[in-house]
């Protein structure tokens, strides 16, 4: 896939049946309750029995012993997991684990046991949407909004699902939430160019996919989602129950039952959108999921609420700062932002998902907490946010808004994925290929900051986030950015250096430096990636032995080449003048990646 040099094979899988994977309601199948010996060997899981099967393997319900929660374990059989197939499954698992969206089924873990590959997935106890029909209008519309929001997130990461259908939409009974699942056929948008393999489930495949070569796009995913929505709202499927060639001919003919004709109780805007999503010509469909979502009155935050919850919340009309009156829910609006759920909490900060109330742009809001040591820093933070809002770079998280709530500062930034630190929680480490991709984009950002005379300062695994495309990384908004070459203390003698001690260079820790130089960023980034490659525990042990041990532990970690370890050694050199400039690191990473057959991602500015 684009950004890592490895383009996984696109399996040819076209099915007429609506096979049910990872679904508790697949009771009609002859399911085995006796897990195999290989399954019993998966550490940390207690396998309880098989709950589904599909073309590539089987799905089991299990208990995660550490988290004490039920999970679904998808096992890819040896025939499909061998060789490049195994690499592809694990590659996709790593990619999807970084996509942080409530409408996408979460991947908790992945690995190999014996001759099989397994994925540990979030367990959805409500089964799939397969078999659902003639749903009440508000419930069907609520499900569509959630699925469009999830599809929007997937497309924002440059990933096409290619097999959206009711059987791949999983439900949770407690809150009615639905999640898009089964990404086994998902591919990078760029990877579909010039590729001729056909994949999907025929009744949900757009007509242009039966041409040669098939033309996969965001609009072909929208076609499948439109057909899925029609299945949920109509009394019977919109496509004929016929042989594959007849279904293909029907798809090309343009004959469709119109939702508006069969379900007059469904809002006209929703019926029109579903009908447009299933138009035979891709040019007649919405351009993307964002456009379709807005046309039915939805926002990306609709994935945060189950359809029953969303349908029962009271509404009111409120005039907003950015133009016009709009229907909003009380106690959910701050300025132009619709507040979503809490997603992060530390001693100093509370993080929330937010959506712009009129443009539907997703974003993140961080607000100071009263009990942290930064509680009295609102003035400083707001001044820093105003300065940071002028910085525009693809790999620096953009500041969109700032202000006070309950007399405490808040800052709204672009949406983003998980922190890089969260990718190595639980004893995990980054692969060298992934690390090189992340390192390159971050060094591009640092090189840009250094060129305009700024030093970022505070770099650690929590200060770096996965970009929305799940392949690049970004610096969090530069709260502690200062001018390069500026003094380490202000006129009153107060220190201006801000750092994470575990990743700070010697001249910062021993306070021997009198000027804040760009080399402190290079050291901190090198030390951070040593930690991500080696694991937190190994890094902590090495750091106790002194900065000189940092590259040693990275070189000893599995699969890291000597050239990468040498680069980290240079970045974490004790003497500042021995460290390479960020731009030089970019060039060296590019060379190392090329030698490994990896194509690291580039920022749009490049």
Secondary structure, 3 states (H helix, E strand, C coil): CCCECCCCCCCCEEECCCCCCCCCCCCCCCCCCCCCHHHHCCCCEEEEEEEEEECCEEEEEEEECCCCEEEEEEEECHHHHCCHHHHHHHHHHHHHHCCCCCCECCEEEEEEECCEEEEEEECCCCCECCCCCCCCHHHHHHHHHHHHHHHHHHHHCCEECCCCCHHHEEECCCCCCEEECCCCCCEECHHHCCCCCCEEEHHHCCHHHHCCCCCCCHHHHHHHHHHHHHHHHCCCCCCCCCCHHHHHHHHHHCCCCCHHHHCCCCCHHHHHHHHHHCCCCHHHCCCCHHHHHHHCCCCHHHHHCCHHHHHHCCCEEEECCCCCEEEECCCCEECCEEEEEEEEECCCEEEEEEEECCCCCEEEEEEECCCCCCCCCHHHHHHHHHHHCCCCECCECCEEEEEEECCEEEEEEECCCCECHHHHHHHCCCCHHHHHHHHHHHHHHHHHHHHCCEECCCCCHHHEEECCCCCCEEECCCCCCEECCEECECCCCCECCCCCHHHCCHHHHCCCCCEECCHHHHHHHHHHHHHHHHCHHHHHHHHHCCHHHHHHHHHHCCCCCHHHHHHHHHHCCCCHHHCCCHHHHHHHHHHHHHHCCCCECCCCCC
